[in-house]
């Protein structure tokens, strides 16, 4: 009976990386503490913060399966350190700006996770991009039948809140720490070039802070370069038109940002979005 319950309620490890994230870390940790799903553990790897992050972790220590605060070599080094302590069958990675969307998020995911493995080792829903006031800006994440057609060309899965079975890391190893911002895509390329992922429709898994690299013009340009680096590493030598288009757009955003400045560039970005039939994104409140 106990083995049956364990199979139906797999242990989920949530690994959080943080560096000077005191402004948002509490929200992240509280979102996990509020989960109605009991079979979970929380691991926090802090890169040696000096802004009050350590004090938050000390106060929350009773809720943490493991935490440490010491200098590291970046987010993927932090996640690899967390992996070494994760006991869960499924593992989820968050940053301090991220949080689980609703108290029943893991409860809703659990039945899907229990059925997914062994055919599938990657399970995901949607992620919501939120601004500093907590307002929802945009949702990302689409069904695998669509995403699979372009995944090798461009990162189109929301890694925030994405669930990875522990055997994925046993098969492929840990995150490549030579990447600074694109290592999650490189890891998923190892798995999803030859295997399937499973999308959970109608479920927002996590909120993503608006201040991440993907919302910063200079950061998005670096992200695109690392996506291409990951593709070349896996033998995808010729860049696709989707990657070229995204890279051109990133260059345009950087040029506009430098030309117009922080105050006016977002309005130019959204004007271009509206002209292409999309909703405003950069100036939404």
N, C-alpha and C positions, 0 to 999 in steps of 0.2 A: 504493500500500500504506500509506504513512504517513497519508494522508487518511482511509483506512478505519479505521485504529487510533484516530485522533483522534476520529472520529465515535463509535466504540464506547466510548471512554474520555474523555468530555468533562472539561475542566478545571473543577474545583469550587473556588470561592473561599469561604473561611470568614472572616467578618468578626466580630471580637470587640470589644465595647465594655466599658470598665472604668473605674471610679473608686474608688480605695482598695479594691481587691479582692485584696490580697496573700494573704489566707487561702485563697482558692479558685482564683486565677488559674492557679497551677502545675498543678492538676488539669486545668483546661480546656485549657491548652496541651499538656500531656502526652498528653491523649486524641487530639489531632489529630496530634501527632508519631508516635504509635503506629499510625496508620492504615496498613493494608497497601496501600491504593490510592495509587499514586504521582502521579496527575494532580490535584494539589491545591496550593493556596497559602493561606497564613495571613496575615491583616491584623489588626493590633491598634490600636485607637484608644483612648488613655488620656486622660481628662479633666483631667490634671494632678495625679495622685495624690501623696500625701505619706507613704504608709505602707509603702514598700518595693516597690510595684508596678513602679516604673521600674527598680529593680535587677534584678527578675526579667526584665523585657523586655530589658535589656542583656545578661544572661546567655544569653537565648534568641535573640538577634538573628540568628544564622546560620540559624535555622529560619523566620524571618519574611520574607515578601515585602515588607512595609512595616509600619512602626510609627511612632507619634508620640505625644508626651505634651505636651499643652497644654490650657488651659481650653476647655471647649465649652459649648454651650447645652442639653445633655441627650442622652439616648440616641439620639434620631432625628437630631440633628445629627451625633453620632459615626458612626452608620451611614451617613449621607450622605457624610461624609468618607471612610469606607471604600469606599463604592461608587465614588468617583472614582478609586480606585486598583485596583479589582478587575478582573482580566483574564479571569475564568472565564466559561464559558458558563452555569453555574448558580451561584447565590450563596446562602449559608446565613448566618444571623445568630445569634450567641450572645452572652450576657452572661457575665461572669466567674464567675457561680455555676453556669453550665451546662457540659456536656461531652458529647462524642460517646460513645455508650453502649458500644460494643465496637470492638476494633481493625479488624474487617471491615465496619463500618457503611457507609463510602463504597464499599467493594468490592461490597457487596450492592445498594447504590442505583444504581451506575453503569449496569448494563444497563437499568434502568427509565428513567433519565434519558436515555439514548441513544435510546430509542424514543418518549419522551413528547412532545417538541417536533417539529413545530409545533402539533399539536392542543391540547396542554396546556402551560401555563407555570407551574403550581404543582404540586409533588409533595410528599407528606408521608407520614410513618408515625405512630407513637405517640411520646409523650414520657413519661418516668417522673419523677414528683415524688419527690425523695429528701430525707431529713432530714440533720441535721448529721453524723450518724455514717455516712452513705452508704446507709442502709437505704431500701428502696423503699416509698413510702407509697401511691401510686396511679398508674395509667396513664391517660393521656388521649389521645384521637384515635380517630375512628371512620370508617367508609367514607363516601365522598362521597355515595353514594345516600341515606344518612340525614342527614349533616351539611348537605347542600345545602338540605334542607327548612326548616332553621332558621338558616342562616348569616346571613341578613339581619336576623334577630331578636336573635341573641346570638352572640358569638364562640365558636365551637365547634371551631376548628382549633388544634392546638398549634403556635404560631409558632416555638418553639424547635426548631431542626433542620429546619424546613420549607425546601424548596428552591424558589427562584424563578429562572426563566430571565431572563437579562439583558435580553431584549426586553420584558419586563414593565415595566421601568423606562424603557426607551426609549419605550414607548407611553404610560405614565402619569406619568412624572416621578419625583422622589425622594420620600422620606417628608416628610409635613407636620410641620414642627418646632413648630407651635403646640400639638401634642399632647404631653403629658408621659408618658403611660403607654398610650394607646390608638392610637398611630399605626400600629402594625403591622396592626391590624384595619381601620383606615381605608384603608390601602394595598390590602389584600386585597379590600375592598369594591369598589374601583375595577375590579379584575380579575374577581372571581367573581360579580358581579351578572349578567354576561352570558356568562361562560365556565365551563368545567369545571375541577375539580381532580382529581388522581389520587392515590388512597390505596394505599400499599404494605402489604398485610396481613402480620401476623406479624413486623414489624420495628420495634423500639424504636430510634429515631434518636438521641435525646439524653436525658440526665438533667437535671432542673431543680432548682436549689437551693431548699430549703424556705423560705428567707428572702425570697423575692421578693414583689412587691406583691400578687399574687393570694392569698397566704397571710396577709396582714396585713389585719385587718378594716377599718381606716380606708383602707388602700390599695385594697381591693376595692371600696369605695364610690366612690372616685374613678375607678376603672377602669370601673365601670358607667356613670358619668356621661359619661365620654369615649366609651364605646361608643355611647351615645345621641347624643352630639355628632356622631360619624362618620355615624350613620344619617341624621340630619337633613341633614348636608352632602350626602348622596347622594339626597335627596328622599324619604326614608322618614319622613314627618312624624308618623305615629301610632305610638306605642310598642306593641309586641306584648305579649300576656299573658306570654310567656316572659321578656321583659325586665323587665316589672313585677314578676314573681315573684322574679327574681334580685335586683332592686333592693331589694325588701322584705326578702329574706333578708340582704342586705348591711347594711341598716339594723338588723336584729335582731342581727346579730353585733356591730356597733359598740356598740349599747346594752348587750348582755350583757357585752362586754369592759369597758366603762366601769363597769358596775355591779358585776361580780364580780372584775375584775382579771385580770392575766396568769395567776395561779395556778389559778383555778377556772373561768374562762370556757371554756377548751378542753374541759373535761368536760361543760359545758352544751351546747356545740356538738355534741359527739359523741352526747350523749343524744338530741338532736333528730334526728340522722342515723339512729341505731338505731331510733327510733320510726317513721321513714319507710321502714324496711327496708334501709338502707344500712349499710356497714361503718364502724367508727370511722376517723377521718382525722386529727383534730387532736391526739390523744393517743397515736397509734401510735409505737412506738419501733423 
